[in-house]
Amino acid sequence: RSSWLLVAPLLTPPVPVITAPPCSLCPEGAHRFQWIGNLVPEFGISSTHVKVLSSPTEFYELLKTQIKAAKRRVVMASLYLGTGLLEQELVDCLEETLEKSLQADGSSDLRVSILLDYTRGSRGRKNSRTMLIPLLQRFPGRVRVSLFHTPNLRGLLRLLIPERFNETIGLQHIKVYLFDDNVILSGANLSDLYFTNRQDRYVLLQDSPEIADFFTELVDAIGDVSLQLQRDDSVQMLEGMEHPYQGDKVAYCETANQRVMEVINSARTRQELLHTKTFHSSQQGSFLLSQRGAQASEPDTWIYPLIQMKPFGIQIDEMVTETLLTEAERDARIYLTTGYFNLTQAYMDLILGTRAEYRILLASPEVNGFFGAKGVAGAIPAAYVYIEHQFYSQLCCLHQQERVRLQEYSRPGWTFHAKGLWLYLPGSDLPCLTLIGSPNFGYRSVHRDLEAQVAIVTESKALQQQLHQEQEQLYLRSGVVSSETFEQPSRYVKLWVKLVTPLIKNFF
């Protein structure tokens, strides 16, 4: 994340916490998490279509391979695109693929759509925009670059807060990378750190046309309410669209809500119709055909896209996450990881008030992305240490430090950005559910930024084993937090940081 401005909390009011309505897990049916399908579309697939990646290098090489193989569509949503050699190589891959598409026999319909954040993507003289303008100039009509600008950064606030600091008000934070019918979901951005030595999580959903269609439509919907990058580096809104910071804020947010909810609800309707047809055809003993005409096998894995866009009044991810935490049973185990330990009060209360065992993985100060940064940003790791110490003290006061265990990721020369959740039901050594995507479980993720992740529910032992190994690989590089942890010199927090952290914790 970017640096934050100390006066920002004084300039914009905090957003009130909205708790999720009560909801009980349903033990009947194919699996106990079918209630999520009441909120979002449910995509049933074979577990053989799911591959869990483990390293930044594997992620980067897969991006290049998928770009080069794309025939119909490349859709990429990220916070920003970096400006180094590795990022230039990705742009070169896009250019090469678009050129081949133009030269192919017959009419080619390859389209490239890229969604980034306006403030982060415009930072500096060389930035995400300057990296992508050559594609817009060379392939007009085939490349779209959308830059989301939060409606909360407007007026005096927009004039007063300088570059970098303005990113604290709200961002486009979704990370989805889509190539034809293959989808990569991650928390990683398109930057060299995330391709080399910044640990994140990544999952590939192969040959999943309905899921690819959904995320294409979602990115298109956000793109439609975003600024469009032009070939001369100017930006403009689509004709007839409300402007995010010059137009009416209420009207803009209502339009954005309608666009996104239309994508979610239409996908839900399509999937319910497909399920109905599948049910009837299976009762009649006929072969099942997917929407694309290929023979389909009985799914053993279900994908639920969880969207969080509180500026637009959309809080599906928050509701599902709170319900999962609320309904976790005694002897269930939840492994939760975040690169930035700054849980919302609602999430903390649920963790402290429920009966499941928790193993929470967070970054040690040395692997925090802001470690060693200049200026105010250099104090961010200390602020996270302070928040962590306060939470650990709560655990000790409640005598829950064994049920809820904190662990710090440590790896020389690396930074830590992994986020998500694995749920192990009582008596099981393997997880049946994971959350993976962009949210960090903090105030920003819930209230300020645009976020998306998926809940993957699986009955496949092979996929459960993949997810278990992913969890183990991350947690094996960690040490358990104890009282002695906070006595180390690296955990010293200056008084001014302690005083300022409660004021600014909602901005990072």
C-alpha positions, 0 to 999 in steps of 0.5 A: 500500500502507499504511504498515508497522510497524517491529516487524512482522518481529519478531512474525511469522515469514517464510514460506519460499520455495518454488521452482516445479518445472521445466517446459519450454515446448512448441513444438508445438501451437497455441501454445507456452504450452499447458502453462499449461493443465495448471495452470489452465483455458484459455479460448479466445476471439476477439481481437476480444473483448479491449480494452486501456484506457490511462487512469484516466478511461477505466477509471472511465467504463467502470465506470459504463457497465458498472454501469448496463448490468448485468442479471444480476450485478455482481461487484467484487473490490478492496483497498478502496472509497474514500470520495470523490465519485467513489466515491460516484458508483459506489455511486449507479450501483449503487443506480440499477441495483438500483432499475431491476432491482426495477421491471423487469417480471417477476422480476429476478435482478440480484445485486451481490457485492463483495469487499474487504479487512477491515483496509483497508476498515475503516480510519477512521470513514468507510470502505468499509463505511460507503459500502456499508451503505446498499445492504445496507439498501435491497436485502436479499438482493440485495447481498453485501459480503464482507470478507476477513481474513487468517488470519495476523493473529490473537492477540497480533499482532492486538491489538498492531498498530494500524490501518493497520499491520495491513495489512502482514500480509496483504491481499485484493489481487485486482482484478476488475470483472465485469458480466454477461459482461464482465470488467475485469482490472486492478491498480487499486483503487476509489479516486479516485486510480485514476480520475484521475491514478494510472497502472495497466493495464486490460483488458476481456474482452467477451462472455466468459461462461465467464471471467465465470463463473470469476471469479464463482465465485472471488470467491464462494469467497473471499467464503464464507471471509470476514466478511460485512458486516451492515446494522448495520455488524457482521460475521459468518461464514457458518454453519458456517464456520471463523473466520479469526482466532478459529478454528483456523488450519489448518482455516480455511486447508484449507477456503479451499484446498479452496474455491478449488481446487474453482473452478479444477479444476471450470473446468479440467474444463469447459474440457477437455470443451468442447475435446474436444467442439469437437475432435470436432465440427470433425473431423466438419465440423459447426458449433461451438457454444459453451456458451451456444449461440452460434456460435463461431469458431476462437479466436486468443487464450487466457486463463489465470487465475493465482491466488496465495494462499500463506496457503492453499497456492496458488501457481499464479501464482508457478509460471507466472511463474518458468517463464516467466522460466526458459524465456525464450530468448536474444534474447527480450525481456521487459518487466516493470513494477511500481509497487513494485520489490521482486522476490523473490529467486527472480525476481531470480536468474532474471532475472540467470541467464537469457539473455533481454533485460529492460526493467524499468519501476519508479516514480521516487521522485516518482511512488511512491504514498508520496512526501511521506507523513507519518511512517514511510511517507514513507521508503518511496520511499527504501527502494525506491530503496535496493533498486533501487540494490542490484539495479543494483549487482548488474547492474554487477558481473555486467556485465549492465546492458545485457541487463537495463535498469532504467527509471524512470517519471516524470510530473509530478502523477501516481503509478505503479501499473502492473504486469505483463509483456510477452513478445516472442519472438526476432525478433518486434516484437510481444508474444505474451503478457502478464500483467495483474492485481494481483501486483507480483512482490514478496514480499508478492504471492507470500507474504502477499496474495491475488492474481490475474492472467491470462496472455493469449496471442494469435496476433492481430496486431491484439491484439499491436499493442494490447499493444505500444502499451500497453507503449510508452506506459508506457515512453515516459514513462521514463528509463534508470537509470545510475550517475549516477541514484543520485548525484541528491539525490532518490536520497539514502537515510538510514542508518537506512533502509538499516539497516531496509530488509532487515528490513522489505522483506518487508512492503511 
